[in-house]
């Protein structure tokens, strides 16, 4: 099981507009940070980063910086993620979840299926 156990869970969402999960991890420059608790979620903040692959090139320093931006989160919801970024996040105990859909619906579905367990989940919206 990946993630830290506590009453609340902090998750990041890769989104270009704060409405839909629609960004590949490597292309995302904005992450919306939510707190999930039993039966609800709330937006905490928006974090700006630098896309890893704006022109198709990246380096390990960029990846480390992107992972550190989300190191206090339990999960990150993304449209897609590459294997290297997935491994780097998992090493920091941040679990990537590939999904698509409206953020509110994705998070509500996740809470309904998982509550506070912090278990691995593939969300289908």
Long-range contacts (C-beta under 8 A, 24 or more apart in sequence): 1-118, 1-119, 1-120, 2-74, 2-90, 2-93, 2-94, 2-95, 2-118, 2-120, 3-74, 3-75, 3-93, 3-95, 3-118, 4-74, 4-93, 4-118, 5-118, 6-116, 7-37, 7-38, 7-116, 8-35, 8-36, 8-37, 8-116, 9-35, 9-36, 9-37, 9-74, 9-75, 9-116, 9-118, 10-34, 10-35, 10-36, 10-44, 10-72, 10-73, 10-74, 11-36, 11-73, 11-74, 11-75, 11-76, 11-77, 11-107, 12-47, 12-70, 12-73, 12-75, 12-76, 12-77, 12-94, 13-76, 13-77, 13-103, 13-106, 13-107, 14-76, 14-77, 14-78, 14-79, 15-103, 18-46, 18-103, 19-102, 19-103, 20-100, 20-101, 20-102, 20-103, 21-77, 21-78, 21-79, 21-99, 21-100, 21-101, 21-102, 21-103, 21-106, 22-79, 22-100, 23-78, 23-79, 24-78, 24-79, 24-80, 24-81, 25-52, 25-66, 25-76, 25-78, 25-80, 25-81, 25-82, 25-85, 25-96, 26-51, 26-52, 26-53, 26-58, 26-81, 26-82, 26-85, 27-51, 27-52, 27-53, 27-54, 28-78, 31-69, 31-70, 31-76, 32-103, 33-73, 34-103, 34-107, 36-107, 36-110, 36-111, 36-116, 37-116, 38-111, 38-115, 38-116, 39-111, 40-111, 41-104, 41-107, 41-108, 41-111, 52-85, 63-88, 64-88, 67-91, 67-92, 67-94, 68-92, 70-94, 74-118, 77-103, 77-106, 77-107, 77-110, 77-123, 95-120, 97-121, 97-122, 97-123, 98-122, 99-123, 99-124, 99-125, 100-125, 101-125
